[in-house]
Amino acid sequence: MVRYAAEVSYNGAFFFGWQIQPEKPTVQLAIETALSVLDGAHVKVTGAGRTDAGVHAKGQVCSFEMSKKWDERTLLLAMNANLPEGVSVIRVAEARSDFNARYDAVSREYIYFIWTGSTIYPHVIPFTHWLKGRNYDWDLAEKACSYLEGEHYFGNFCRASCLPVNAVRTIYSIKLRRKGNLLYLRVKGDGFLTNMVRVILGDLELVAKREKKPEWIRELFDKCNSRTSGGRTFPPSGLFLWRISYEMSLWNSHENLL
């Protein structure tokens, strides 16, 4: 058996998330189906992170084993030839025999895109959240971001039905930036709870609307509070799993890029 790593990009609107679900199209199912056709037997795929329905990925990483050795570029092209619309393999590389895309990841990075203009180009609608209105102070929300960095209990930033036993996570960096009408939140951490980035934006929105002060964010780390103490959950359309990082580079060269 030969183990490989692949970088995958997908349009979340085509899928019910990453993880296999009964009778629903998912990214994991699409990749496993394509690889199983190529290998002649079922191929199990492990993803570095699980994205919800409607969430996109620029740089998801997965690992899998094939029964024979493939030339990396040949495997990349063969996978793409068998994948459905909405998902593409960007890079493939042979990995060490014990590599696991999920457990070997040292950080995960997400970006959420928001369009703030009074009008919008139709081409960007599927990949942003159009937030209408001008009564927002996003500079104030940027100040609130500093309270999110570090190791905290993030149970109040998670979908209540999906709260794990251990809800402590570490955010390494979080920045809120603007380029014209495009506002984006970039957050990097060791791991994320279900809906965590989208809930963070709902809380930052309350600060931007001056309903809460920046330092209010710290109150949400208190286990005595609940998910209802914060803001709304932003829709999935603007969220991208942007990058997965590992201690050593997975990719042999840039020649594997299409």
Number of C-alpha atoms within 10 A of each C-alpha: 10 14 19 25 25 25 25 20 22 22 21 26 16 18 24 18 22 25 19 15 12 6 6 12 17 21 29 20 18 19 24 20 20 19 25 16 14 17 14 10 12 14 18 16 19 19 23 23 20 19 25 18 19 22 25 31 23 19 24 26 28 23 23 23 20 19 13 9 13 14 10 19 16 11 20 22 17 16 22 17 12 16 18 14 11 14 20 21 24 19 26 28 22 21 20 12 11 9 18 21 24 16 12 15 19 13 19 23 22 22 23 26 21 23 24 20 16 11 10 13 8 7 8 14 14 15 22 22 21 21 13 14 9 10 9 17 14 19 13 18 24 19 18 24 21 15 15 22 18 13 13 17 15 23 26 25 30 23 17 14 7 11 15 13 7 10 16 15 18 18 19 16 15 21 17 20 15 15 8 9 14 15 19 19 21 18 21 22 19 16 18 23 21 19 19 19 23 23 23 23 21 19 26 27 21 20 26 22 16 16 10 18 16 21 14 15 19 12 13 22 18 13 12 8 13 15 17 11 12 21 18 17 18 20 15 23 22 23 28 27 22 19 18 24 19 13 9 8 8 20 17 13 11 8 10 16 13 10
